[in-house]
Amino acid sequence: MALIPLKQLVTITPAGGFDPDYNTPIPGEPYTLRCRFQEGVKLVRNQYGAEVVSVGTFYFDKLADIGLDATLTYTNELGDAVTYDPLTIGVKRMLSGRSILTEVNV
């Protein structure tokens, strides 16, 4: 059971590889995960250490297999589909070291 209610769905498209000519990700096979999406603007540091603006955070149960080169497509309650690129990915752990929540800032 998840730490928080996960009543929303997001489609994750991982990178299936990289184009050798342009070094851009080639989309892989998409899959759907249950999540919690929380809108909100905040400053985070990306993988290069630069401050960037995050417009929302996805929460996933336990350790979700999501990479920084994936894309997340979320459809809200109004039916609007928005595609996001992850800025940071963090894992919250219990005192025992077991992962309980994956946090993805977009």
C-alpha positions in Angstrom: 0.0 0.0 0.0 1.3 3.4 -0.9 2.2 6.0 1.7 -0.1 8.6 0.1 -3.2 7.9 -2.1 -2.2 7.4 -5.7 -5.4 8.0 -7.6 -4.0 9.5 -10.8 -2.4 7.9 -13.9 0.6 9.0 -15.9 2.0 7.5 -19.1 5.8 7.2 -19.0 7.7 6.9 -22.3 11.3 5.8 -21.5 14.2 6.4 -23.9 14.7 3.2 -26.0 18.2 4.4 -27.1 19.9 7.4 -28.6 20.0 8.6 -32.2 23.7 8.3 -33.2 23.6 11.3 -35.5 21.9 13.8 -33.2 22.3 12.2 -29.8 18.7 12.6 -29.0 16.6 10.0 -27.2 14.6 7.5 -29.3 11.2 6.9 -27.6 10.7 3.4 -26.1 7.6 1.4 -25.2 5.2 3.6 -23.1 3.7 2.2 -19.9 1.2 3.6 -17.3 1.8 4.0 -13.5 -0.4 5.2 -10.7 0.8 8.5 -9.2 0.0 11.6 -7.4 0.6 14.9 -9.2 1.0 18.0 -7.2 1.1 21.3 -9.1 3.3 24.0 -7.6 6.2 26.2 -8.7 9.6 25.8 -6.9 13.3 26.0 -7.6 15.2 22.8 -7.8 18.8 21.9 -8.9 19.0 19.7 -12.1 21.6 17.0 -12.8 24.1 19.7 -13.8 23.7 21.7 -10.6 21.9 24.6 -12.2 18.8 26.1 -10.6 15.7 25.4 -12.7 12.0 26.1 -12.1 9.8 23.0 -11.4 6.1 23.4 -12.2 4.9 20.2 -10.4 5.9 17.0 -8.6 4.9 13.4 -9.4 4.9 10.9 -6.5 5.1 7.2 -7.2 4.9 4.2 -4.9 8.2 2.6 -3.8 11.1 2.7 -6.3 9.7 3.6 -9.7 11.8 2.9 -12.8 12.0 6.4 -14.3 15.0 8.0 -15.9 15.8 11.6 -16.6 15.6 10.9 -20.3 11.9 9.7 -20.0 8.8 11.8 -20.8 5.7 11.8 -18.6 2.3 12.5 -20.2 -0.3 13.4 -17.6 -4.0 13.9 -18.4 -5.8 16.1 -15.8 -9.4 16.0 -14.7 -10.4 18.4 -17.5 -9.0 16.1 -20.2 -6.0 18.2 -21.0 -2.9 16.1 -21.7 0.5 17.7 -20.9 3.9 16.1 -21.5 6.7 16.8 -19.0 10.4 16.1 -18.8 11.9 15.1 -15.4 14.2 17.7 -13.9 15.2 15.7 -10.7 14.4 12.3 -9.4 14.6 11.5 -5.7 13.8 8.5 -3.5 12.5 8.8 0.0 13.5 5.9 2.3 12.4 4.5 5.7 14.9 4.2 8.5 15.5 0.6 7.4 16.7 1.9 4.0 13.6 0.5 2.1 12.3 2.9 -0.5 8.8 4.1 0.1 8.3 6.9 -2.4 9.8 8.2 -5.6 9.5 12.0 -6.2 9.9 13.4 -9.7 10.1 17.1 -10.2 9.1 18.3 -13.6 
